Amino acid sequence: MRDQLEALVNQLVGRGILLNEALQEFEKRFIRKTLDSHGGNQLRTAKVLGIHRNTLSRKMDLYKFSRNHRRR
């Protein structure tokens, strides 16, 4: 996994991607995957991510997740 991460970082740096952009994209994908794996349940997702449900809700709004990623 370290080699894959190193390769990804090299690609991002090589393309001139800013740290903030990379972090936001990672966070967005991490949240979406976790949310999907918990059937859209925000409370369980927030618990697994180690954040408050309100924080998760704000991040979902920030990343403009579709309604089908919300409470099912």
Long-range contacts (C-beta under 8 A, 24 or more apart in sequence): 24-63, 27-59, 27-63, 28-63, 31-56, 31-59, 31-60, 31-63, 32-63, 32-65, 32-69, 35-60, 35-65, 35-69, 36-69, 39-72, 40-68, 40-69, 40-70, 40-71, 40-72, 41-71, 41-72, 42-70, 42-71
